Amino acid sequence: MASSNVKENKFSIGKFFKSVRSEVKKVTWPTRQDVWNYTLVVLAMCAFSAITIGILDTVFKFLFNLLA
């Protein structure tokens, strides 16, 4: 049976933002040095991936030209 108290299921924008604010306060934010280190890791991996794909592309291009 449904409850007669309908207000329990209503959405409250104020409650939502209070909840969001309390959750954001619980977050452990990275330090500036952590962000810098993570950025360098991402850039290094992008460079490594680009170089690897470029080398593979050149090798396959050479091999396909041998077949033609």
C-alpha positions in Angstrom: 0.0 0.0 0.0 1.2 3.5 -0.8 2.0 5.8 2.0 -0.3 8.8 2.5 2.7 11.1 3.0 3.5 12.3 -0.6 6.1 14.9 0.4 8.7 12.2 1.1 9.0 11.5 -2.7 9.2 15.1 -3.8 12.3 16.5 -5.3 13.8 19.5 -3.5 16.4 21.5 -5.3 17.6 23.0 -2.0 18.2 19.6 -0.5 20.0 18.5 -3.6 22.5 21.3 -3.5 23.0 20.9 0.2 23.8 17.2 -0.4 26.1 18.1 -3.3 28.0 20.6 -1.1 28.4 18.2 1.7 29.8 15.5 -0.7 32.2 17.9 -2.3 33.6 18.8 1.2 34.4 15.1 1.6 36.6 15.0 -1.5 40.3 14.8 -1.1 41.6 17.1 -3.8 45.0 16.5 -5.3 47.9 18.9 -4.7 49.3 21.1 -7.4 52.4 18.8 -7.5 50.2 15.7 -8.0 48.3 17.3 -10.8 51.6 18.3 -12.5 52.9 14.7 -12.2 49.7 13.2 -13.6 49.8 15.7 -16.5 53.4 14.7 -17.3 52.4 11.0 -17.2 49.5 11.6 -19.6 51.6 13.6 -22.0 54.4 11.0 -21.9 51.9 8.2 -22.6 50.4 10.2 -25.5 53.8 10.8 -27.0 54.7 7.1 -26.6 51.5 6.0 -28.2 51.9 8.4 -31.1 55.5 7.2 -31.7 54.4 3.5 -31.5 51.5 4.0 -33.9 53.8 6.0 -36.3 56.4 3.2 -36.3 53.8 0.5 -36.8 52.2 2.5 -39.6 55.6 2.8 -41.3 56.3 -0.9 -41.0 52.9 -2.0 -42.3 53.2 0.6 -45.2 56.6 -0.9 -46.1 55.3 -4.5 -45.9 52.2 -3.7 -48.0 54.3 -2.0 -50.6 56.4 -5.2 -50.9 53.2 -7.1 -51.7 52.1 -4.7 -54.4 
